[in-house]
Amino acid sequence: MDIVLKNVKKKDLQVIKSLAKALGFEISTPEEKPYDPQFVKEILEAAEGVKNGKGKEISMEEFKKMCGI
């Protein structure tokens, strides 16, 4: 069984780790995977383009059609 603890105070983390170790539990920390730098660059460029008036307005019907709804 997996248990996820959220909002653990930093000062309490060592106590929780010690207790888990004493009880023979396995402790693992999920690896954070950063976004692909190229993807981030494209998103930031697109956001800047919208700010500069390069965006395109579409109707809700057009949006639904694009989504296949």
Distance bins in CASP14 RR format, pairs under 12 A and 6 or more apart:
PFRMAT RR
TARGET T0000
AUTHOR 0000-0000-0000
RMODE 2
METHOD distances of the structure
MODEL  1
1 25 0 0 0 0 0 1 0 0 0 0 0
1 26 0 0 0 0 0 1 0 0 0 0 0
2 25 0 0 0 0 0 1 0 0 0 0 0
2 26 0 0 0 0 1 0 0 0 0 0 0
2 27 0 0 0 0 0 1 0 0 0 0 0
2 28 0 0 0 0 1 0 0 0 0 0 0
2 30 0 0 0 0 0 1 0 0 0 0 0
3 16 0 0 0 0 0 1 0 0 0 0 0
3 20 0 0 0 0 1 0 0 0 0 0 0
3 23 0 0 0 0 0 1 0 0 0 0 0
3 25 0 0 0 0 1 0 0 0 0 0 0
3 26 0 0 0 0 0 1 0 0 0 0 0
3 27 0 0 0 0 0 1 0 0 0 0 0
3 28 0 0 0 0 0 1 0 0 0 0 0
4 27 0 0 0 0 0 1 0 0 0 0 0
4 28 0 0 0 0 0 1 0 0 0 0 0
4 29 0 0 0 0 0 1 0 0 0 0 0
4 30 0 0 0 0 1 0 0 0 0 0 0
5 12 0 0 0 0 1 0 0 0 0 0 0
5 13 0 0 0 0 1 0 0 0 0 0 0
5 15 0 0 0 0 0 1 0 0 0 0 0
5 16 1 0 0 1 0 0 0 0 0 0 0
5 17 0 0 0 0 0 1 0 0 0 0 0
5 19 0 0 0 0 0 1 0 0 0 0 0
5 20 0 0 0 0 1 0 0 0 0 0 0
5 25 0 0 0 0 0 1 0 0 0 0 0
5 27 0 0 0 0 0 1 0 0 0 0 0
5 29 0 0 0 0 0 1 0 0 0 0 0
5 30 0 0 0 0 0 1 0 0 0 0 0
7 13 0 0 0 0 0 1 0 0 0 0 0
8 14 0 0 0 0 0 1 0 0 0 0 0
8 15 0 0 0 0 1 0 0 0 0 0 0
8 16 1 0 0 1 0 0 0 0 0 0 0
8 17 0 0 0 0 1 0 0 0 0 0 0
8 20 0 0 0 0 0 1 0 0 0 0 0
8 29 0 0 0 0 0 1 0 0 0 0 0
9 15 0 0 0 0 1 0 0 0 0 0 0
9 16 0 0 0 0 1 0 0 0 0 0 0
10 16 0 0 0 0 0 1 0 0 0 0 0
10 17 0 0 0 0 0 1 0 0 0 0 0
12 18 0 0 0 0 0 1 0 0 0 0 0
12 19 0 0 0 0 0 1 0 0 0 0 0
13 19 0 0 0 0 0 1 0 0 0 0 0
13 20 0 0 0 0 0 1 0 0 0 0 0
13 27 0 0 0 0 0 1 0 0 0 0 0
13 29 0 0 0 0 0 1 0 0 0 0 0
14 20 0 0 0 0 0 1 0 0 0 0 0
14 21 0 0 0 0 0 1 0 0 0 0 0
14 27 0 0 0 0 0 1 0 0 0 0 0
15 21 0 0 0 0 0 1 0 0 0 0 0
15 22 0 0 0 0 0 1 0 0 0 0 0
16 22 0 0 0 0 0 1 0 0 0 0 0
16 23 0 0 0 0 0 1 0 0 0 0 0
16 25 0 0 0 0 1 0 0 0 0 0 0
16 27 0 0 0 0 1 0 0 0 0 0 0
17 23 0 0 0 0 0 1 0 0 0 0 0
17 24 0 0 0 0 0 1 0 0 0 0 0
17 25 0 0 0 0 1 0 0 0 0 0 0
17 26 0 0 0 0 0 1 0 0 0 0 0
17 27 1 0 0 1 0 0 0 0 0 0 0
17 28 0 0 0 0 0 1 0 0 0 0 0
17 29 0 0 0 0 0 1 0 0 0 0 0
18 24 0 0 0 0 0 1 0 0 0 0 0
18 25 0 0 0 0 0 1 0 0 0 0 0
18 27 0 0 0 0 0 1 0 0 0 0 0
19 25 0 0 0 0 1 0 0 0 0 0 0
19 27 0 0 0 0 0 1 0 0 0 0 0
20 26 0 0 0 0 1 0 0 0 0 0 0
20 27 1 0 1 0 0 0 0 0 0 0 0
20 28 0 0 0 0 0 1 0 0 0 0 0
21 27 1 0 0 1 0 0 0 0 0 0 0
33 39 0 0 0 0 0 1 0 0 0 0 0
34 40 0 0 0 0 1 0 0 0 0 0 0
35 41 0 0 0 0 1 0 0 0 0 0 0
35 42 0 0 0 0 0 1 0 0 0 0 0
35 43 0 0 0 0 1 0 0 0 0 0 0
35 44 0 0 0 0 0 1 0 0 0 0 0
36 42 0 0 0 0 1 0 0 0 0 0 0
36 43 0 0 0 0 0 1 0 0 0 0 0
37 43 0 0 0 0 0 1 0 0 0 0 0
37 44 0 0 0 0 0 1 0 0 0 0 0
38 44 0 0 0 0 0 1 0 0 0 0 0
38 45 0 0 0 0 0 1 0 0 0 0 0
39 45 0 0 0 0 0 1 0 0 0 0 0
39 46 0 0 0 0 0 1 0 0 0 0 0
40 46 0 0 0 0 0 1 0 0 0 0 0
40 47 0 0 0 0 0 1 0 0 0 0 0
41 47 0 0 0 0 0 1 0 0 0 0 0
41 48 0 0 0 0 0 1 0 0 0 0 0
42 48 0 0 0 0 0 1 0 0 0 0 0
42 49 0 0 0 0 0 1 0 0 0 0 0
43 49 0 0 0 0 0 1 0 0 0 0 0
43 50 0 0 0 0 0 1 0 0 0 0 0
44 50 0 0 0 0 0 1 0 0 0 0 0
44 51 0 0 0 0 0 1 0 0 0 0 0
45 51 0 0 0 0 0 1 0 0 0 0 0
45 52 0 0 0 0 0 1 0 0 0 0 0
45 54 0 0 0 0 1 0 0 0 0 0 0
46 52 0 0 0 0 0 1 0 0 0 0 0
46 53 0 0 0 0 0 1 0 0 0 0 0
46 54 0 0 0 0 1 0 0 0 0 0 0
46 55 0 0 0 0 1 0 0 0 0 0 0
46 56 0 0 0 0 0 1 0 0 0 0 0
47 53 0 0 0 0 0 1 0 0 0 0 0
47 54 0 0 0 0 0 1 0 0 0 0 0
47 55 0 0 0 0 0 1 0 0 0 0 0
48 54 0 0 0 0 1 0 0 0 0 0 0
48 55 0 0 0 0 0 1 0 0 0 0 0
49 55 1 0 0 1 0 0 0 0 0 0 0
49 56 0 0 0 0 0 1 0 0 0 0 0
50 56 0 0 0 0 1 0 0 0 0 0 0
50 57 0 0 0 0 0 1 0 0 0 0 0
56 62 0 0 0 0 1 0 0 0 0 0 0
56 63 0 0 0 0 0 1 0 0 0 0 0
56 66 0 0 0 0 0 1 0 0 0 0 0
57 63 0 0 0 0 0 1 0 0 0 0 0
58 64 0 0 0 0 1 0 0 0 0 0 0
58 65 0 0 0 0 1 0 0 0 0 0 0
58 66 1 0 0 1 0 0 0 0 0 0 0
58 67 0 0 0 0 0 1 0 0 0 0 0
59 65 0 0 0 0 1 0 0 0 0 0 0
59 66 0 0 0 0 0 1 0 0 0 0 0
60 66 0 0 0 0 0 1 0 0 0 0 0
60 67 0 0 0 0 0 1 0 0 0 0 0
60 69 0 0 0 0 1 0 0 0 0 0 0
61 67 0 0 0 0 0 1 0 0 0 0 0
61 68 0 0 0 0 0 1 0 0 0 0 0
61 69 0 0 0 0 1 0 0 0 0 0 0
62 68 0 0 0 0 0 1 0 0 0 0 0
62 69 0 0 0 0 0 1 0 0 0 0 0
63 69 0 0 0 0 1 0 0 0 0 0 0
END
